[in-house]
Amino acid sequence: MKLTYYGHSCIGVNTAGHDVLFDPFISGNPLAGDIDVARIPATEILISHGHGDHVADAESIAKRTNATLVSNYEIASWFEAKGVKPCIGMNIGGSVNVGPFRVKYVNAVHSSQLPDGTYGGNPGGFVVNGPDGSFHHAGDTALTLDMQLLRPFNLRFACLPIGDHYTMGVSDAIEAAKLMGVTKVVGIHYNTFPPIVIDTEAAKRDFAKESITLLLPGIGETIEI
């Protein structure tokens, strides 16, 4: 698999010939000025919840690429009303086949409201299981014991928020990784805004103390994972 970090919580994973894009928020991110939204590839767009810093560029990317948009029922319906097709609406605990993947929408402890004030349904995260194995994007969440239920997926890696304030911080993300049984974590939702600025080197050291690798690719960087 190849993983590209587009800033904040926006991750693109190239696997099985597809480009799975999570929570596209680029144009409003002050740290992602060098990213050309019009060049971001996507065959599937997975949206964890409705906040603007997770959906801002989803409509334009979906319409340009004809990617399948997957989210909870309320968010999928909201985008469908904007002319985005195809859209798949789910709810917590459900799974669906999308291309070569089985996608499961799993619990997240957060809130969800769309940019125009529309109710955004229940927030969630995703487990994506495909030909190259399984991985997890947690979206925005607090630490929850539900994370131990992901252990049987034998996750290759997990994308976990580490910025604190609105989500888990570093120490809780370490506990989340332990519950999931992952030893490789991609940090998301950090440094974009003042309340979530962290000491990244200290974070790497804290993860390493627990024999977990914290990966923090630069914005626009692609890594093998």
N, C-alpha and C positions, 0 to 999 in steps of 0.2 A: 504494500500500500504506500501511496504518497499522500502526505498531508501538507496543505498550504494554509498558513495563518493569515487572515485578512484583517486582523485586529479585533479587539473586544471579545465577543463570543463567536465570531464568524470564522468557521473552519470549513475548508473544502477537502474532501477525501476522495482521491482517485483510486478506485478499486474495481476489479472485474469489468474494466472498460467503461465504467460510469464515473460521473463526477457528482458526488453527494455533497450538497452545500447546506450548512447549518446557520440559522439566525443571521441573515445578511444585513449588516449595519456597517456601511462603509462611508457613504457620502456625508453623513453627519458626524463622523468620527474625526476629531482634530488631529489624531495621530496617523490617519490613513490617507493623507492627502496625495500620496504617490500611487495609490491604487486606482486603476481605471475600471470602474464598475462595468463598463460596456465590454470588457474583455474577460470577465469572470465566467468560467464555464459552469454549467449545471445541467444535469439530467434529472435530478431530484432535489427539491428544496424542502428541508425539514425545519419547522418553526416550533420552538419549545413553548413560547407564550407570547402575549400580545404587546408587550412594551415596545415603544418606538425604537429603543436601542437593540432590538432583535428582529424587527420587521421592516425597517425603513426602506431598504432597497429590494425587498422581495418581489413586489409587483413588477418593477421594470425588468428585473432579471428573468422572472418567470415568463413574461410576455415575449422577451427577446429570444429565449432559449427553448420555449415550449416545455420546460421542465414540469414534472409532476410535483405539485405542492402538497405536502403532508403536514397536518397539524391536528389540533383538537377540532371538534365539530364546529364550534363557534368561529374560530379563526378561519378555517377552511371555507365556511359559508360567507364570511366577510370578504375574503379575496375572490371567491366565485362571483359575488355581486359586482366586483370591479372588473369582471371579464377575464379573470385568470382561470385557465383550464389546461389540463385536468386538475381538480383538487380532491383530496381524500381527507375526510373528517373522521377523527378517531376520538376515543376517550381512554382514560387511565385503565391500564390492564389489557387493552386490545392490541391485536397484532394484525398486520396486513401484508400481503405480497406486493412489492413494488419493484418492477424490473427483476433482477436476479436476487433481490434481498427480501428477507423477512424482517419487517420493522415493527418493534414493540414500543408502545407509548407507556412510559413508566412514571411513577410518582415523583413529584418535586414539591417542595414546601416553599411557596413564594406567593405572588399575586399575579393578576393578568388583566390588563385593560388595554384596548387598542387605542391608537393615537387620537381618534375622534371621540373618545369617551365610551365607545361601545364595549359592553361586557366581553371579556376575552376568554371566558371558559376557565377550566382548570389548567394551571401550568403543569408542565411535564418535562421529561427527558426522553431520550431515545436509545434503544439498543438496536443496532443494525447487525444482522447476521447474514453473511454472504459467502461466496466461494472462497474468499481469503480469510475467513474467520469473523469473529464478532468484536464490536467496539461500542463504546457508550459516549453519548454527549448528554451531560446532565442538565443543560440549560442553567437557569438561575435557581438555586436551591439552598436550603439549610441542610445541615447534617440530619439524617434520619435513619433509623434502624432498618427501614425498607431496603436500604442499599445492600444489605447482606443477601437479599433475594436475587441479586444479580450475579452472585458467585458461580452458580451452575453454568452461566454462559461462557465461562473461560475467556473473559475479555482480553484481547491483545493490549488494549490501552483504554483509558477513560479521559475525557475532556471535562475537567472539573473547575468550577469557579474558585478563585483564591483571593479575591480582592477585599473580602470582609465587607462590613457596613450594610450592604444590600443582600449579601449571600454568605456562604461559608467563607471563612478566612483560611489561612494556611494550616493551622493546627486541626481544624475540623475537616479540611480536605484530606489531610493525612489519614485521619480516622476513617473517612469515607473510602479511601483507597484500600485500607485494610479490610473493611467490611466486604468490599467487592472482590478482594483477592487479586488486585492488580498491582504490578510493580513498575508500571510505566504510566505517567500522568502528563497530559498536556494542559497547562494552565490557561484558563480563560477568565474573562470578566475582571481584569485588573489594569491599573494604570491609566485608563481612559479619561477618568475625571478625578478631581482632587480627593473625594472621599474614598476612592479605591486604589490610591497609589500605595505600593508596597516596596519593600526592600527585596528585590528579586534574588540577589545573591544569598541573602539570609534564608529565603524560602527554599532555594535549592539545597542549602546545607541541612535545613530541618527535614526535608524529605529524605535526603541521603542518609541521615541518622537512622531512619527506619527502613533502609534498604529499598527505597522507592526512588526511581529516577523522575525528576521533574523536568519536562521539556518546555522551554519557552522560546520558540522560534520567533525571529523578527517579523514584523508586519511585511507581508509579501514573500516571505521565505518559504520554500518547499523542502520538506525533509522526508526521508524514508522512515517508515515506522512499522 
